[in-house]
Every structure is written in structure tokens, then in C-alpha cells.
């Protein structure tokens, strides 16, 4: 009975730790096309269990966001918006298609004998806690704006540890057709689960997606069912950690784009 209670407690603590890192990092704006170059353009970073329904403001010191230029992130000034549960930023877009990106350098979340705790393994053990698992959760989001038929900017590779790269130009995507993506994990083809969802699909429910598939050898195919702002998500857990700080790393990636 004593061992049963121990393992039940361990399971509950593990679930608590998992839920702490389960918020998805996404990007949203008031519009996704018809954006004029050279004029201030406002966007927001969201963190939530539901698609494009913000739930919390990420710690600003752990987040970077801005526009991509020559394959690199040009960081914008970030402003926490507690009232609307988001991070606000602005960019000056160029002519044509452009990409916004957000990166979260995740904190380490530990399962301990006193529940889920934020902090490195050695830090918490120094406080007298028994650490069962220590996991770092890093997140990456990129969003395509002003997609056009003759602009290949949409296909830029940003070299994120986990990255979803469109093979289909969003400007050419239509409901009823497939949207093809390439997914790389540390530069190598990713094989694993892929989820997709569009703005307005089941906003009442957490972790609910419109489409599921699995990538094989780095490619996945998503059936587009509706117009609107779409997101494609992939994740990978159990990656090697850093001795003393965290046992493993979880990576999450979101690609966002508009379907007309």
C-alpha cells in the first residue's frame, strides 16, 4: 500500500510538471495580409492551452520576438500586457512577405517531494528538496504575413532546434487542399506527431486541435478545412539535458499562416 501511494503521488507530480510547460507559444495580429511596408505594425505573443486565446503573460526576460531579416531575428522591445494576457511588440515591415518569430528560453521545471517547483536541480536540492525529474521547456513560434504567390520568403529556414518549414506557399493554400511542411529537429528530419488548428476551432477547450497527423522523414501533410489563421504544431521531449541543471529538454514549435 505504501508503494502504491508513492507511485500515485509520483504520477500526480509528473502530470503537474507536464502541465506547467504545456502552454503553447503563438503569435497573433489584427490582420495578416494587406500590410503596408514602412508603417508600424503591431503584433502580440500569446501563451495558452487554447489556440489564440491568451491565458498568461510569459516572463519577458525569457522571451525574444521580432521580425526576421536575412534569416536572423531583429529583436523588438517587448511590453507585458497583463490586462489582455499577452506580450505586445511592433515592427516596421518591408515590402512583400515577412516573418515574425518568438522564442522562449524556458525555465527548468522540477518534480520534487513537495510538488512542482521552478528552478535548476542543484538549486532545489541545495534547499533540501528531493528532485525526481528536472525538465527545461523551450518554445519557438514563427508567423508568415503578407504571403504572395511570387515571393519565396515564406520558406526561410531560421535554424531553430525544432522548426516547421512550409513547403506550400500560404498564398496558394486553399480549403480542401493539403498544406505540406518540412520539420527539422536539430537540423535533421523529424518523425513524430503533428497537430493543426485554425482560429475559431473549439476555443472553449484546451489542447483541442482540428487535425492530427505524423511526420515521417521530416515531412507532414495537413488537410486545410477552413479559411483563417492556422497553426501547425510539433513537439519533441526527452532530449539530452545539462548535468546538474536539468535532466532533459522539451521542444515545442508553432508555424502560423493565413489561408484565404
C-alpha positions in Angstrom: 0.0 0.0 0.0 2.9 2.4 0.9 4.5 1.8 -2.6 1.1 2.3 -4.3 0.7 5.7 -2.6 4.2 6.6 -3.5 3.8 5.9 -7.2 0.4 7.5 -7.3 2.0 10.7 -5.8 4.8 10.5 -8.4 2.3 10.2 -11.2 0.4 13.3 -10.0 3.5 15.3 -9.6 4.7 14.3 -13.1 1.4 15.4 -14.5 1.6 18.7 -12.7 5.1 19.3 -14.1 3.9 18.5 -17.6 1.0 20.9 -17.4 3.3 23.7 -16.3 5.2 23.5 -19.5 2.2 22.8 -21.7 1.3 26.4 -22.7 1.9 26.9 -26.4 3.7 30.0 -27.7 2.0 31.7 -30.6 1.9 35.0 -32.5 -1.3 36.9 -33.4 -2.0 40.3 -35.1 -5.1 42.3 -36.1 -4.5 41.3 -39.8 -2.2 39.0 -41.7 -2.2 40.4 -45.2 -2.5 43.8 -46.9 0.1 45.2 -44.5 1.8 48.4 -45.8 5.6 48.5 -45.8 7.4 51.1 -43.7 4.5 51.6 -41.3 4.4 50.5 -37.7 2.8 47.1 -37.4 1.6 45.7 -34.0 1.7 42.1 -33.1 1.4 40.0 -29.9 3.0 36.9 -28.3 0.5 34.7 -26.6 0.9 31.8 -24.3 -2.1 29.4 -23.8 -3.6 25.9 -23.8 -6.2 27.1 -26.3 -5.4 28.4 -29.8 -5.2 32.2 -30.0 -7.0 32.6 -26.6 -4.3 34.1 -24.4 -4.0 32.8 -20.8 -0.8 34.2 -19.3 2.0 36.7 -19.9 5.3 34.9 -20.2 8.3 36.2 -18.3 9.7 39.0 -20.5 13.3 38.2 -19.7 12.8 34.7 -21.2 11.2 35.8 -24.4 12.5 37.3 -27.6 10.3 38.4 -30.5 10.6 40.5 -33.7 10.9 40.4 -37.4 13.2 38.1 -39.4 15.8 39.8 -41.7 18.3 37.8 -43.7 17.4 34.8 -41.7 18.1 36.4 -38.3 15.8 37.7 -35.6 15.8 41.5 -35.2 14.5 41.8 -31.6 11.7 44.3 -30.8 11.0 45.9 -27.5 8.5 43.7 -25.6 5.8 45.1 -23.4 3.9 42.9 -21.0 0.1 43.4 -21.3 -1.3 41.9 -18.1 -4.8 43.2 -18.8 -5.0 41.3 -22.1 -2.7 38.4 -21.0 -0.2 38.9 -23.8 3.1 40.4 -24.8 2.9 43.4 -27.2 5.6 44.4 -29.7 5.8 46.2 -33.0 7.9 46.1 -36.2 8.4 48.0 -39.4 7.7 45.6 -42.2 9.4 45.5 -45.5 7.8 45.3 -48.9 6.2 41.9 -49.6 6.2 38.7 -47.4 7.7 38.9 -44.0 8.1 36.6 -41.0 7.7 37.3 -37.3 9.3 35.0 -34.7 9.1 34.5 -31.0 11.4 32.4 -28.9 11.1 31.3 -25.2 14.2 30.2 -23.4 12.2 28.0 -21.0 12.7 27.8 -17.3 13.5 24.4 -15.6 10.6 22.7 -14.0 11.2 20.0 -11.4 9.1 17.3 -9.9 10.0 17.2 -6.2 8.9 15.6 -3.0 7.0 18.9 -2.3 5.4 19.2 -5.7 6.2 21.0 -8.9 8.9 23.7 -8.5 10.7 26.1 -10.8 14.5 26.0 -10.6 17.6 24.0 -11.5 18.1 20.6 -10.0 21.1 21.6 -8.0 19.4 24.8 -6.8 16.4 22.9 -5.4 18.5 20.1 -3.9 20.5 22.8 -2.1 17.2 23.8 -0.5 16.8 20.3 0.9 14.3 19.1 -1.7 14.4 15.7 -3.4 14.2 16.2 -7.1 12.7 13.4 -9.1 12.8 14.9 -12.6 14.1 18.3 -14.0 12.9 19.4 -17.4 13.6 22.5 -19.5 10.9 23.7 -21.9 12.0 25.7 -24.9 9.4 27.1 -27.3 9.6 28.6 -30.8 6.9 30.3 -32.9 7.0 31.9 -36.4 4.3 33.6 -38.3 4.1 34.4 -42.0 2.5 37.7 -43.1 1.7 39.3 -46.5 2.1 35.9 -48.3 2.1 36.4 -52.0 2.3 34.0 -54.9 5.6 35.2 -56.3 7.5 35.7 -53.0 9.6 32.8 -51.6 10.3 34.5 -48.2 7.7 32.1 -46.6 10.2 29.2 -46.9 13.1 30.8 -44.9 14.8 28.4 -42.5 15.6 30.0 -39.2 17.6 27.1 -37.7 15.5 26.8 -34.6 16.2 23.5 -32.8 12.7 22.4 -33.7 11.4 24.1 -36.8 8.4 23.7 -39.1 9.1 25.0 -42.6 6.3 25.4 -45.2 6.7 23.6 -48.5 3.4 25.1 -49.6 3.2 28.8 -50.1 0.4 30.1 -47.8 -0.7 32.4 -50.6 -1.5 29.2 -52.7 -3.2 27.3 -49.9 -7.0 26.7 -50.1 -9.6 24.8 -48.0 -9.9 21.3 -49.3 -6.3 21.0 -50.2 -3.2 19.8 -48.4 -0.6 22.1 -46.8 2.9 20.4 -46.9 5.6 21.1 -44.4 9.1 20.0 -43.6 10.1 19.6 -40.0 13.6 19.6 -38.7 14.9 18.6 -35.3 18.4 19.9 -34.7 18.8 20.1 -38.4 17.7 16.5 -39.1 14.3 15.2 -40.4 11.8 14.9 -37.6 9.5 11.9 -37.2 6.6 12.3 -34.8 3.2 13.8 -34.0 1.9 17.0 -35.7 -1.2 18.9 -34.8 -3.0 21.7 -36.7 -5.8 24.1 -35.8 -7.4 27.3 -37.1 -8.7 30.4 -35.3 -12.2 29.8 -34.1 -12.0 26.0 -33.8 -13.1 24.9 -30.3 -11.8 27.9 -28.4 -13.7 26.7 -25.3 -11.5 23.6 -24.9 -7.8 23.2 -24.0 -5.4 21.3 -26.2 -8.0 20.6 -28.8 -6.9 20.6 -32.4 -8.7 20.3 -35.8 -6.2 17.9 -37.4 -3.6 15.3 -36.4 -1.0 13.5 -38.5 2.5 12.2 -38.1 5.6 13.4 -39.8 7.8 10.8 -41.4 11.4 11.6 -42.5 10.7 15.2 -41.9 7.6 15.8 -43.9 3.9 16.1 -42.9 0.7 16.9 -44.8 -2.2 18.8 -43.3 -5.6 18.9 -44.9 -6.8 22.5 -44.8 -10.5 22.6 -44.0 -11.3 26.3 -43.3 -10.1 29.8 -44.2 -8.4 31.8 -41.5 -5.4 32.0 -39.2 -3.9 28.5 -39.0 -1.3 27.0 -36.7 0.8 23.8 -37.1 2.4 22.4 -34.0 5.1 19.8 -33.3 6.9 18.8 -30.1 9.8 16.7 -29.0 10.6 15.6 -25.5 13.3 13.7 -23.8 16.3 15.4 -25.4 19.6 15.5 -23.6 19.8 17.8 -20.6 22.6 19.7 -18.8 24.2 18.0 -15.9 23.2 19.5 -12.6 20.6 21.8 -14.1 18.0 19.7 -15.9 17.8 16.1 -17.0 16.1 16.6 -20.3 14.8 19.3 -22.7 11.3 19.5 -24.3 11.0 21.5 -27.6 7.8 22.9 -29.0 7.3 24.7 -32.3 4.4 26.5 -34.0 4.1 27.7 -37.6 1.4 30.2 -38.2 -0.1 31.5 -41.5 -3.2 32.7 -43.2 -5.5 30.7 -45.5 -7.8 32.8 -47.7 
